[in-house]
Every structure is written in C-alpha cells, then in structure tokens.
Amino acid sequence: METKTIFNWLTELKQPYKTKAIDNTSLNNLTYERNSLHQAVLGAFEWDKSPEGAEYWRNLYNAILDEEL
C-alpha cells in the first residue's frame, strides 16, 4: 500500500472537494502520511468544524470507500 502525505492524497480529489479539503486542513496536518485517500480525508480535519459540515464530508468519504472496494 502506498504512503503519501495528506496533501498529496487530497490533490487527487475532484473539484470542488480538492480545494475545500485543502483549505480546511492545517499546514501541519497536510504533512501527515496516510495509506489511502479515504484515510487522508478522514484524518485531515474535524469535519463538523468545517464550513461544509460533517454530512458533506461523510458523503465524500463514503463515495471514496465505495470506489476503493
């Protein structure tokens, strides 16, 4: 399994998810390494504290899981 920084994983998202996810993630968190896109989205920031809200990110997360399976 490939390990990449959260930033590198998030750049694989389609717009507008990519920009919103990167904007919501602290510079420090962008440097953390994860093994998959869904792990990067899950660990990038606190979804409920984002302007989009938790349901927005949960829907994206679930869509990514469906694609990865």
mmJSON file of the N, C-alpha and C atoms, coordinates in Angstrom:
{"data_MODEL":{"atom_site":{
"group_PDB":["ATOM","ATOM","ATOM","ATOM","ATOM","ATOM","ATOM","ATOM","ATOM","ATOM","ATOM","ATOM","ATOM","ATOM","ATOM","ATOM","ATOM","ATOM","ATOM","ATOM","ATOM","ATOM","ATOM","ATOM","ATOM","ATOM","ATOM","ATOM","ATOM","ATOM","ATOM","ATOM","ATOM","ATOM","ATOM","ATOM","ATOM","ATOM","ATOM","ATOM","ATOM","ATOM","ATOM","ATOM","ATOM","ATOM","ATOM","ATOM","ATOM","ATOM","ATOM","ATOM","ATOM","ATOM","ATOM","ATOM","ATOM","ATOM","ATOM","ATOM","ATOM","ATOM","ATOM","ATOM","ATOM","ATOM","ATOM","ATOM","ATOM","ATOM","ATOM","ATOM","ATOM","ATOM","ATOM","ATOM","ATOM","ATOM","ATOM","ATOM","ATOM","ATOM","ATOM","ATOM","ATOM","ATOM","ATOM","ATOM","ATOM","ATOM","ATOM","ATOM","ATOM","ATOM","ATOM","ATOM","ATOM","ATOM","ATOM","ATOM","ATOM","ATOM","ATOM","ATOM","ATOM","ATOM","ATOM","ATOM","ATOM","ATOM","ATOM","ATOM","ATOM","ATOM","ATOM","ATOM","ATOM","ATOM","ATOM","ATOM","ATOM","ATOM","ATOM","ATOM","ATOM","ATOM","ATOM","ATOM","ATOM","ATOM","ATOM","ATOM","ATOM","ATOM","ATOM","ATOM","ATOM","ATOM","ATOM","ATOM","ATOM","ATOM","ATOM","ATOM","ATOM","ATOM","ATOM","ATOM","ATOM","ATOM","ATOM","ATOM","ATOM","ATOM","ATOM","ATOM","ATOM","ATOM","ATOM","ATOM","ATOM","ATOM","ATOM","ATOM","ATOM","ATOM","ATOM","ATOM","ATOM","ATOM","ATOM","ATOM","ATOM","ATOM","ATOM","ATOM","ATOM","ATOM","ATOM","ATOM","ATOM","ATOM","ATOM","ATOM","ATOM","ATOM","ATOM","ATOM","ATOM","ATOM","ATOM","ATOM","ATOM","ATOM","ATOM","ATOM","ATOM","ATOM","ATOM","ATOM","ATOM","ATOM","ATOM","ATOM","ATOM","ATOM","ATOM"],
"id":[1,2,3,4,5,6,7,8,9,10,11,12,13,14,15,16,17,18,19,20,21,22,23,24,25,26,27,28,29,30,31,32,33,34,35,36,37,38,39,40,41,42,43,44,45,46,47,48,49,50,51,52,53,54,55,56,57,58,59,60,61,62,63,64,65,66,67,68,69,70,71,72,73,74,75,76,77,78,79,80,81,82,83,84,85,86,87,88,89,90,91,92,93,94,95,96,97,98,99,100,101,102,103,104,105,106,107,108,109,110,111,112,113,114,115,116,117,118,119,120,121,122,123,124,125,126,127,128,129,130,131,132,133,134,135,136,137,138,139,140,141,142,143,144,145,146,147,148,149,150,151,152,153,154,155,156,157,158,159,160,161,162,163,164,165,166,167,168,169,170,171,172,173,174,175,176,177,178,179,180,181,182,183,184,185,186,187,188,189,190,191,192,193,194,195,196,197,198,199,200,201,202,203,204,205,206,207],
"type_symbol":["N","C","C","N","C","C","N","C","C","N","C","C","N","C","C","N","C","C","N","C","C","N","C","C","N","C","C","N","C","C","N","C","C","N","C","C","N","C","C","N","C","C","N","C","C","N","C","C","N","C","C","N","C","C","N","C","C","N","C","C","N","C","C","N","C","C","N","C","C","N","C","C","N","C","C","N","C","C","N","C","C","N","C","C","N","C","C","N","C","C","N","C","C","N","C","C","N","C","C","N","C","C","N","C","C","N","C","C","N","C","C","N","C","C","N","C","C","N","C","C","N","C","C","N","C","C","N","C","C","N","C","C","N","C","C","N","C","C","N","C","C","N","C","C","N","C","C","N","C","C","N","C","C","N","C","C","N","C","C","N","C","C","N","C","C","N","C","C","N","C","C","N","C","C","N","C","C","N","C","C","N","C","C","N","C","C","N","C","C","N","C","C","N","C","C","N","C","C","N","C","C","N","C","C","N","C","C"],
"label_atom_id":["N","CA","C","N","CA","C","N","CA","C","N","CA","C","N","CA","C","N","CA","C","N","CA","C","N","CA","C","N","CA","C","N","CA","C","N","CA","C","N","CA","C","N","CA","C","N","CA","C","N","CA","C","N","CA","C","N","CA","C","N","CA","C","N","CA","C","N","CA","C","N","CA","C","N","CA","C","N","CA","C","N","CA","C","N","CA","C","N","CA","C","N","CA","C","N","CA","C","N","CA","C","N","CA","C","N","CA","C","N","CA","C","N","CA","C","N","CA","C","N","CA","C","N","CA","C","N","CA","C","N","CA","C","N","CA","C","N","CA","C","N","CA","C","N","CA","C","N","CA","C","N","CA","C","N","CA","C","N","CA","C","N","CA","C","N","CA","C","N","CA","C","N","CA","C","N","CA","C","N","CA","C","N","CA","C","N","CA","C","N","CA","C","N","CA","C","N","CA","C","N","CA","C","N","CA","C","N","CA","C","N","CA","C","N","CA","C","N","CA","C","N","CA","C","N","CA","C","N","CA","C","N","CA","C","N","CA","C","N","CA","C"],
"label_alt_id":[null,null,null,null,null,null,null,null,null,null,null,null,null,null,null,null,null,null,null,null,null,null,null,null,null,null,null,null,null,null,null,null,null,null,null,null,null,null,null,null,null,null,null,null,null,null,null,null,null,null,null,null,null,null,null,null,null,null,null,null,null,null,null,null,null,null,null,null,null,null,null,null,null,null,null,null,null,null,null,null,null,null,null,null,null,null,null,null,null,null,null,null,null,null,null,null,null,null,null,null,null,null,null,null,null,null,null,null,null,null,null,null,null,null,null,null,null,null,null,null,null,null,null,null,null,null,null,null,null,null,null,null,null,null,null,null,null,null,null,null,null,null,null,null,null,null,null,null,null,null,null,null,null,null,null,null,null,null,null,null,null,null,null,null,null,null,null,null,null,null,null,null,null,null,null,null,null,null,null,null,null,null,null,null,null,null,null,null,null,null,null,null,null,null,null,null,null,null,null,null,null,null,null,null,null,null,null],
"label_comp_id":["MET","MET","MET","GLU","GLU","GLU","THR","THR","THR","LYS","LYS","LYS","THR","THR","THR","ILE","ILE","ILE","PHE","PHE","PHE","ASN","ASN","ASN","TRP","TRP","TRP","LEU","LEU","LEU","THR","THR","THR","GLU","GLU","GLU","LEU","LEU","LEU","LYS","LYS","LYS","GLN","GLN","GLN","PRO","PRO","PRO","TYR","TYR","TYR","LYS","LYS","LYS","THR","THR","THR","LYS","LYS","LYS","ALA","ALA","ALA","ILE","ILE","ILE","ASP","ASP","ASP","ASN","ASN","ASN","THR","THR","THR","SER","SER","SER","LEU","LEU","LEU","ASN","ASN","ASN","ASN","ASN","ASN","LEU","LEU","LEU","THR","THR","THR","TYR","TYR","TYR","GLU","GLU","GLU","ARG","ARG","ARG","ASN","ASN","ASN","SER","SER","SER","LEU","LEU","LEU","HIS","HIS","HIS","GLN","GLN","GLN","ALA","ALA","ALA","VAL","VAL","VAL","LEU","LEU","LEU","GLY","GLY","GLY","ALA","ALA","ALA","PHE","PHE","PHE","GLU","GLU","GLU","TRP","TRP","TRP","ASP","ASP","ASP","LYS","LYS","LYS","SER","SER","SER","PRO","PRO","PRO","GLU","GLU","GLU","GLY","GLY","GLY","ALA","ALA","ALA","GLU","GLU","GLU","TYR","TYR","TYR","TRP","TRP","TRP","ARG","ARG","ARG","ASN","ASN","ASN","LEU","LEU","LEU","TYR","TYR","TYR","ASN","ASN","ASN","ALA","ALA","ALA","ILE","ILE","ILE","LEU","LEU","LEU","ASP","ASP","ASP","GLU","GLU","GLU","GLU","GLU","GLU","LEU","LEU","LEU"],
"label_asym_id":["A","A","A","A","A","A","A","A","A","A","A","A","A","A","A","A","A","A","A","A","A","A","A","A","A","A","A","A","A","A","A","A","A","A","A","A","A","A","A","A","A","A","A","A","A","A","A","A","A","A","A","A","A","A","A","A","A","A","A","A","A","A","A","A","A","A","A","A","A","A","A","A","A","A","A","A","A","A","A","A","A","A","A","A","A","A","A","A","A","A","A","A","A","A","A","A","A","A","A","A","A","A","A","A","A","A","A","A","A","A","A","A","A","A","A","A","A","A","A","A","A","A","A","A","A","A","A","A","A","A","A","A","A","A","A","A","A","A","A","A","A","A","A","A","A","A","A","A","A","A","A","A","A","A","A","A","A","A","A","A","A","A","A","A","A","A","A","A","A","A","A","A","A","A","A","A","A","A","A","A","A","A","A","A","A","A","A","A","A","A","A","A","A","A","A","A","A","A","A","A","A","A","A","A","A","A","A"],
"label_entity_id":["1","1","1","1","1","1","1","1","1","1","1","1","1","1","1","1","1","1","1","1","1","1","1","1","1","1","1","1","1","1","1","1","1","1","1","1","1","1","1","1","1","1","1","1","1","1","1","1","1","1","1","1","1","1","1","1","1","1","1","1","1","1","1","1","1","1","1","1","1","1","1","1","1","1","1","1","1","1","1","1","1","1","1","1","1","1","1","1","1","1","1","1","1","1","1","1","1","1","1","1","1","1","1","1","1","1","1","1","1","1","1","1","1","1","1","1","1","1","1","1","1","1","1","1","1","1","1","1","1","1","1","1","1","1","1","1","1","1","1","1","1","1","1","1","1","1","1","1","1","1","1","1","1","1","1","1","1","1","1","1","1","1","1","1","1","1","1","1","1","1","1","1","1","1","1","1","1","1","1","1","1","1","1","1","1","1","1","1","1","1","1","1","1","1","1","1","1","1","1","1","1","1","1","1","1","1","1"],
"label_seq_id":[1,1,1,2,2,2,3,3,3,4,4,4,5,5,5,6,6,6,7,7,7,8,8,8,9,9,9,10,10,10,11,11,11,12,12,12,13,13,13,14,14,14,15,15,15,16,16,16,17,17,17,18,18,18,19,19,19,20,20,20,21,21,21,22,22,22,23,23,23,24,24,24,25,25,25,26,26,26,27,27,27,28,28,28,29,29,29,30,30,30,31,31,31,32,32,32,33,33,33,34,34,34,35,35,35,36,36,36,37,37,37,38,38,38,39,39,39,40,40,40,41,41,41,42,42,42,43,43,43,44,44,44,45,45,45,46,46,46,47,47,47,48,48,48,49,49,49,50,50,50,51,51,51,52,52,52,53,53,53,54,54,54,55,55,55,56,56,56,57,57,57,58,58,58,59,59,59,60,60,60,61,61,61,62,62,62,63,63,63,64,64,64,65,65,65,66,66,66,67,67,67,68,68,68,69,69,69],
"pdbx_PDB_ins_code":[null,null,null,null,null,null,null,null,null,null,null,null,null,null,null,null,null,null,null,null,null,null,null,null,null,null,null,null,null,null,null,null,null,null,null,null,null,null,null,null,null,null,null,null,null,null,null,null,null,null,null,null,null,null,null,null,null,null,null,null,null,null,null,null,null,null,null,null,null,null,null,null,null,null,null,null,null,null,null,null,null,null,null,null,null,null,null,null,null,null,null,null,null,null,null,null,null,null,null,null,null,null,null,null,null,null,null,null,null,null,null,null,null,null,null,null,null,null,null,null,null,null,null,null,null,null,null,null,null,null,null,null,null,null,null,null,null,null,null,null,null,null,null,null,null,null,null,null,null,null,null,null,null,null,null,null,null,null,null,null,null,null,null,null,null,null,null,null,null,null,null,null,null,null,null,null,null,null,null,null,null,null,null,null,null,null,null,null,null,null,null,null,null,null,null,null,null,null,null,null,null,null,null,null,null,null,null],
"Cartn_x":[0.832,0.0,0.879,0.516,1.318,1.058,2.134,2.028,2.358,1.475,1.686,1.211,1.617,1.135,-0.351,-1.01,-2.414,-2.57,-1.662,-1.74,-1.737,-0.805,-0.724,-1.985,-2.556,-3.81,-4.934,-5.039,-6.137,-6.084,-4.893,-4.796,-5.399,-5.679,-6.312,-7.828,-8.398,-9.837,-10.248,-11.483,-12.051,-12.506,-12.595,-13.132,-14.632,-15.238,-14.658,-14.079,-14.153,-13.668,-12.201,-11.389,-9.946,-9.642,-10.125,-9.834,-10.399,-11.636,-12.255,-11.519,-11.119,-10.412,-9.052,-8.32,-7.003,-7.154,-8.146,-8.368,-8.737,-9.424,-9.844,-8.745,-7.671,-6.613,-5.466,-5.013,-3.882,-2.617,-1.681,-0.405,0.286,0.207,0.822,0.18,-1.143,-1.831,-1.566,-1.352,-1.08,0.182,1.074,2.335,2.25,1.152,0.994,0.847,1.33,1.252,0.104,-0.535,-1.636,-1.467,-2.177,-2.048,-3.116,-4.099,-5.166,-5.858,-6.603,-7.349,-8.411,-9.125,-10.169,-9.566,-8.39,-7.734,-7.288,-6.845,-6.428,-7.619,-8.741,-9.937,-10.423,-10.399,-10.85,-9.978,-8.673,-7.757,-7.282,-7.766,-7.249,-7.686,-8.951,-9.503,-10.795,-11.312,-12.573,-13.72,-14.421,-15.462,-16.533,-16.961,-18.058,-17.665,-16.382,-15.921,-15.653,-15.878,-15.663,-16.932,-16.787,-17.973,-18.978,-18.5,-19.366,-20.163,-19.647,-20.313,-19.952,-20.237,-19.843,-20.528,-21.794,-22.514,-21.891,-21.446,-20.782,-19.57,-18.73,-17.504,-17.781,-18.787,-19.172,-19.629,-20.384,-20.825,-19.645,-18.678,-17.474,-16.706,-16.51,-15.787,-16.424,-17.743,-18.435,-18.303,-18.33,-18.152,-16.746,-15.755,-14.375,-14.263,-14.844,-14.816,-15.437,-16.551,-17.219,-16.311,-15.555,-14.637,-13.437,-12.955,-11.75,-12.012,-13.253,-13.575,-13.59],
"Cartn_y":[-1.178,0.0,1.245,2.195,3.404,4.399,4.971,6.004,7.346,8.325,9.683,10.66,11.909,12.925,13.182,13.696,14.053,15.028,15.986,16.943,16.217,15.287,14.573,13.765,13.157,12.434,13.386,14.521,15.448,16.048,16.164,16.716,15.772,14.534,13.578,13.746,14.505,14.724,15.609,15.427,16.299,17.594,18.644,19.912,19.763,20.425,21.407,20.783,19.437,18.775,19.053,19.035,19.22,20.543,21.636,22.952,23.096,22.65,22.776,21.951,20.741,19.886,20.473,20.94,21.532,22.794,23.624,24.861,24.585,23.494,23.156,22.499,22.073,21.314,22.235,22.103,22.915,22.514,23.441,23.148,21.959,21.854,20.741,19.411,19.358,18.113,17.708,18.671,18.344,17.501,17.547,16.802,15.383,15.062,13.71,12.7,11.505,10.462,9.505,9.095,8.136,7.112,5.978,4.883,4.87,5.76,5.762,7.118,7.353,8.603,8.711,7.615,7.717,8.004,7.454,7.75,9.213,9.749,11.155,12.075,11.793,12.612,12.511,11.326,11.112,11.852,11.885,12.454,13.863,14.485,15.811,16.904,16.893,17.945,17.446,18.224,17.873,18.333,17.38,17.67,18.605,18.394,19.202,20.649,20.95,22.32,23.038,22.363,22.968,23.712,24.68,25.399,24.475,23.392,22.47,21.541,21.3,20.422,18.959,18.184,16.775,15.934,16.198,15.372,15.471,16.651,16.866,15.947,15.932,15.142,13.653,13.312,11.91,11.329,12.113,11.652,11.42,12.329,12.156,10.918,10.789,9.648,8.329,8.24,7.018,6.735,7.778,7.602,7.087,7.578,7.115,5.648,5.287,3.891,2.981,3.388,2.581,2.365,3.399,3.287,2.408,2.457,1.717,0.234,-0.151,-1.565,-2.383],
"Cartn_z":[0.0,0.0,0.0,-0.806,-0.962,0.164,0.703,1.725,1.096,1.321,0.829,1.899,1.749,2.684,2.429,3.456,3.297,2.14,2.016,0.902,-0.445,-0.622,-1.898,-2.177,-1.152,-1.341,-1.722,-1.013,-1.269,-2.664,-3.234,-4.589,-5.628,-5.251,-6.161,-6.218,-5.29,-5.28,-6.455,-6.905,-7.925,-7.261,-8.074,-7.58,-7.383,-6.443,-5.515,-4.246,-4.146,-2.924,-2.654,-3.706,-3.524,-2.831,-3.377,-2.816,-1.413,-1.202,0.118,1.165,0.802,1.76,2.132,1.14,1.421,2.251,1.925,2.687,4.14,4.405,5.771,6.6,5.974,6.648,7.052,8.277,8.739,8.0,7.914,7.237,7.877,9.194,9.897,9.485,9.481,9.118,7.678,6.791,5.39,5.23,6.214,6.118,6.672,7.378,7.927,6.797,7.011,5.991,6.265,5.184,5.244,4.126,4.247,3.291,2.202,2.301,1.292,1.279,0.213,0.1,1.185,1.462,2.488,3.862,4.162,5.436,5.502,4.373,4.32,4.565,3.913,4.103,5.546,6.096,7.466,8.474,8.254,9.235,8.971,7.915,7.553,8.526,8.935,9.786,10.415,11.369,12.018,11.122,10.562,9.58,10.119,11.349,11.888,12.155,12.139,12.341,11.021,9.912,8.596,8.166,7.261,6.763,6.065,5.49,4.75,5.667,6.856,7.808,7.634,8.651,8.702,7.629,7.351,6.375,4.98,4.602,3.31,3.17,4.214,4.164,4.342,5.109,5.272,3.933,3.173,1.86,0.926,0.951,0.131,0.59,1.885,2.457,2.022,2.129,1.741,0.249,-0.567,-2.012,-2.33,-1.613,-1.807,-1.401,-0.263,0.18,-0.858,-1.44,-2.468,-3.672,-4.05,-5.191,-4.873,-3.634,-3.257,-3.052,-2.841,-2.586,-3.853],
"occupancy":[1.0,1.0,1.0,1.0,1.0,1.0,1.0,1.0,1.0,1.0,1.0,1.0,1.0,1.0,1.0,1.0,1.0,1.0,1.0,1.0,1.0,1.0,1.0,1.0,1.0,1.0,1.0,1.0,1.0,1.0,1.0,1.0,1.0,1.0,1.0,1.0,1.0,1.0,1.0,1.0,1.0,1.0,1.0,1.0,1.0,1.0,1.0,1.0,1.0,1.0,1.0,1.0,1.0,1.0,1.0,1.0,1.0,1.0,1.0,1.0,1.0,1.0,1.0,1.0,1.0,1.0,1.0,1.0,1.0,1.0,1.0,1.0,1.0,1.0,1.0,1.0,1.0,1.0,1.0,1.0,1.0,1.0,1.0,1.0,1.0,1.0,1.0,1.0,1.0,1.0,1.0,1.0,1.0,1.0,1.0,1.0,1.0,1.0,1.0,1.0,1.0,1.0,1.0,1.0,1.0,1.0,1.0,1.0,1.0,1.0,1.0,1.0,1.0,1.0,1.0,1.0,1.0,1.0,1.0,1.0,1.0,1.0,1.0,1.0,1.0,1.0,1.0,1.0,1.0,1.0,1.0,1.0,1.0,1.0,1.0,1.0,1.0,1.0,1.0,1.0,1.0,1.0,1.0,1.0,1.0,1.0,1.0,1.0,1.0,1.0,1.0,1.0,1.0,1.0,1.0,1.0,1.0,1.0,1.0,1.0,1.0,1.0,1.0,1.0,1.0,1.0,1.0,1.0,1.0,1.0,1.0,1.0,1.0,1.0,1.0,1.0,1.0,1.0,1.0,1.0,1.0,1.0,1.0,1.0,1.0,1.0,1.0,1.0,1.0,1.0,1.0,1.0,1.0,1.0,1.0,1.0,1.0,1.0,1.0,1.0,1.0,1.0,1.0,1.0,1.0,1.0,1.0],
"B_iso_or_equiv":[0.0,0.0,0.0,0.0,0.0,0.0,0.0,0.0,0.0,0.0,0.0,0.0,0.0,0.0,0.0,0.0,0.0,0.0,0.0,0.0,0.0,0.0,0.0,0.0,0.0,0.0,0.0,0.0,0.0,0.0,0.0,0.0,0.0,0.0,0.0,0.0,0.0,0.0,0.0,0.0,0.0,0.0,0.0,0.0,0.0,0.0,0.0,0.0,0.0,0.0,0.0,0.0,0.0,0.0,0.0,0.0,0.0,0.0,0.0,0.0,0.0,0.0,0.0,0.0,0.0,0.0,0.0,0.0,0.0,0.0,0.0,0.0,0.0,0.0,0.0,0.0,0.0,0.0,0.0,0.0,0.0,0.0,0.0,0.0,0.0,0.0,0.0,0.0,0.0,0.0,0.0,0.0,0.0,0.0,0.0,0.0,0.0,0.0,0.0,0.0,0.0,0.0,0.0,0.0,0.0,0.0,0.0,0.0,0.0,0.0,0.0,0.0,0.0,0.0,0.0,0.0,0.0,0.0,0.0,0.0,0.0,0.0,0.0,0.0,0.0,0.0,0.0,0.0,0.0,0.0,0.0,0.0,0.0,0.0,0.0,0.0,0.0,0.0,0.0,0.0,0.0,0.0,0.0,0.0,0.0,0.0,0.0,0.0,0.0,0.0,0.0,0.0,0.0,0.0,0.0,0.0,0.0,0.0,0.0,0.0,0.0,0.0,0.0,0.0,0.0,0.0,0.0,0.0,0.0,0.0,0.0,0.0,0.0,0.0,0.0,0.0,0.0,0.0,0.0,0.0,0.0,0.0,0.0,0.0,0.0,0.0,0.0,0.0,0.0,0.0,0.0,0.0,0.0,0.0,0.0,0.0,0.0,0.0,0.0,0.0,0.0,0.0,0.0,0.0,0.0,0.0,0.0],
"pdbx_formal_charge":[null,null,null,null,null,null,null,null,null,null,null,null,null,null,null,null,null,null,null,null,null,null,null,null,null,null,null,null,null,null,null,null,null,null,null,null,null,null,null,null,null,null,null,null,null,null,null,null,null,null,null,null,null,null,null,null,null,null,null,null,null,null,null,null,null,null,null,null,null,null,null,null,null,null,null,null,null,null,null,null,null,null,null,null,null,null,null,null,null,null,null,null,null,null,null,null,null,null,null,null,null,null,null,null,null,null,null,null,null,null,null,null,null,null,null,null,null,null,null,null,null,null,null,null,null,null,null,null,null,null,null,null,null,null,null,null,null,null,null,null,null,null,null,null,null,null,null,null,null,null,null,null,null,null,null,null,null,null,null,null,null,null,null,null,null,null,null,null,null,null,null,null,null,null,null,null,null,null,null,null,null,null,null,null,null,null,null,null,null,null,null,null,null,null,null,null,null,null,null,null,null,null,null,null,null,null,null],
"auth_seq_id":[1,1,1,2,2,2,3,3,3,4,4,4,5,5,5,6,6,6,7,7,7,8,8,8,9,9,9,10,10,10,11,11,11,12,12,12,13,13,13,14,14,14,15,15,15,16,16,16,17,17,17,18,18,18,19,19,19,20,20,20,21,21,21,22,22,22,23,23,23,24,24,24,25,25,25,26,26,26,27,27,27,28,28,28,29,29,29,30,30,30,31,31,31,32,32,32,33,33,33,34,34,34,35,35,35,36,36,36,37,37,37,38,38,38,39,39,39,40,40,40,41,41,41,42,42,42,43,43,43,44,44,44,45,45,45,46,46,46,47,47,47,48,48,48,49,49,49,50,50,50,51,51,51,52,52,52,53,53,53,54,54,54,55,55,55,56,56,56,57,57,57,58,58,58,59,59,59,60,60,60,61,61,61,62,62,62,63,63,63,64,64,64,65,65,65,66,66,66,67,67,67,68,68,68,69,69,69],
"auth_comp_id":["MET","MET","MET","GLU","GLU","GLU","THR","THR","THR","LYS","LYS","LYS","THR","THR","THR","ILE","ILE","ILE","PHE","PHE","PHE","ASN","ASN","ASN","TRP","TRP","TRP","LEU","LEU","LEU","THR","THR","THR","GLU","GLU","GLU","LEU","LEU","LEU","LYS","LYS","LYS","GLN","GLN","GLN","PRO","PRO","PRO","TYR","TYR","TYR","LYS","LYS","LYS","THR","THR","THR","LYS","LYS","LYS","ALA","ALA","ALA","ILE","ILE","ILE","ASP","ASP","ASP","ASN","ASN","ASN","THR","THR","THR","SER","SER","SER","LEU","LEU","LEU","ASN","ASN","ASN","ASN","ASN","ASN","LEU","LEU","LEU","THR","THR","THR","TYR","TYR","TYR","GLU","GLU","GLU","ARG","ARG","ARG","ASN","ASN","ASN","SER","SER","SER","LEU","LEU","LEU","HIS","HIS","HIS","GLN","GLN","GLN","ALA","ALA","ALA","VAL","VAL","VAL","LEU","LEU","LEU","GLY","GLY","GLY","ALA","ALA","ALA","PHE","PHE","PHE","GLU","GLU","GLU","TRP","TRP","TRP","ASP","ASP","ASP","LYS","LYS","LYS","SER","SER","SER","PRO","PRO","PRO","GLU","GLU","GLU","GLY","GLY","GLY","ALA","ALA","ALA","GLU","GLU","GLU","TYR","TYR","TYR","TRP","TRP","TRP","ARG","ARG","ARG","ASN","ASN","ASN","LEU","LEU","LEU","TYR","TYR","TYR","ASN","ASN","ASN","ALA","ALA","ALA","ILE","ILE","ILE","LEU","LEU","LEU","ASP","ASP","ASP","GLU","GLU","GLU","GLU","GLU","GLU","LEU","LEU","LEU"],
"auth_asym_id":["A","A","A","A","A","A","A","A","A","A","A","A","A","A","A","A","A","A","A","A","A","A","A","A","A","A","A","A","A","A","A","A","A","A","A","A","A","A","A","A","A","A","A","A","A","A","A","A","A","A","A","A","A","A","A","A","A","A","A","A","A","A","A","A","A","A","A","A","A","A","A","A","A","A","A","A","A","A","A","A","A","A","A","A","A","A","A","A","A","A","A","A","A","A","A","A","A","A","A","A","A","A","A","A","A","A","A","A","A","A","A","A","A","A","A","A","A","A","A","A","A","A","A","A","A","A","A","A","A","A","A","A","A","A","A","A","A","A","A","A","A","A","A","A","A","A","A","A","A","A","A","A","A","A","A","A","A","A","A","A","A","A","A","A","A","A","A","A","A","A","A","A","A","A","A","A","A","A","A","A","A","A","A","A","A","A","A","A","A","A","A","A","A","A","A","A","A","A","A","A","A","A","A","A","A","A","A"],
"auth_atom_id":["N","CA","C","N","CA","C","N","CA","C","N","CA","C","N","CA","C","N","CA","C","N","CA","C","N","CA","C","N","CA","C","N","CA","C","N","CA","C","N","CA","C","N","CA","C","N","CA","C","N","CA","C","N","CA","C","N","CA","C","N","CA","C","N","CA","C","N","CA","C","N","CA","C","N","CA","C","N","CA","C","N","CA","C","N","CA","C","N","CA","C","N","CA","C","N","CA","C","N","CA","C","N","CA","C","N","CA","C","N","CA","C","N","CA","C","N","CA","C","N","CA","C","N","CA","C","N","CA","C","N","CA","C","N","CA","C","N","CA","C","N","CA","C","N","CA","C","N","CA","C","N","CA","C","N","CA","C","N","CA","C","N","CA","C","N","CA","C","N","CA","C","N","CA","C","N","CA","C","N","CA","C","N","CA","C","N","CA","C","N","CA","C","N","CA","C","N","CA","C","N","CA","C","N","CA","C","N","CA","C","N","CA","C","N","CA","C","N","CA","C","N","CA","C","N","CA","C","N","CA","C","N","CA","C","N","CA","C","N","CA","C"],
"pdbx_PDB_model_num":[1,1,1,1,1,1,1,1,1,1,1,1,1,1,1,1,1,1,1,1,1,1,1,1,1,1,1,1,1,1,1,1,1,1,1,1,1,1,1,1,1,1,1,1,1,1,1,1,1,1,1,1,1,1,1,1,1,1,1,1,1,1,1,1,1,1,1,1,1,1,1,1,1,1,1,1,1,1,1,1,1,1,1,1,1,1,1,1,1,1,1,1,1,1,1,1,1,1,1,1,1,1,1,1,1,1,1,1,1,1,1,1,1,1,1,1,1,1,1,1,1,1,1,1,1,1,1,1,1,1,1,1,1,1,1,1,1,1,1,1,1,1,1,1,1,1,1,1,1,1,1,1,1,1,1,1,1,1,1,1,1,1,1,1,1,1,1,1,1,1,1,1,1,1,1,1,1,1,1,1,1,1,1,1,1,1,1,1,1,1,1,1,1,1,1,1,1,1,1,1,1,1,1,1,1,1,1]
}}}
